[in-house]
Amino acid sequence: MALSNVEWRTSSYSGSNGGDCVQVADGCPAGSVPVRDSKNTAGPVVTVGARAWQTFVDGLR
């Protein structure tokens, strides 16, 4: 999956203190959610299914 043109974002709860955050990419093919470490943006990207990602996020709320 090409990720050069995607918009990465962090949670609004992560603040601007430079803490440990993950970023997710919007605008990817339906059914996939790329996730990466905000401190190592050139590092590996883990892609999870959209349903699994939503279940994870719902569990955090």
Sequence and secondary structure as in RCSB ss.txt:
>XXXX:A:sequence
MALSNVEWRTSSYSGSNGGDCVQVADGCPAGSVPVRDSKNTAGPVVTVGARAWQTFVDGLR
>XXXX:A:secstr
   TT EEE  GGG SS  S EEEEES  TTEEEEEETT TTS  EEEEHHHHHHHHHHH 
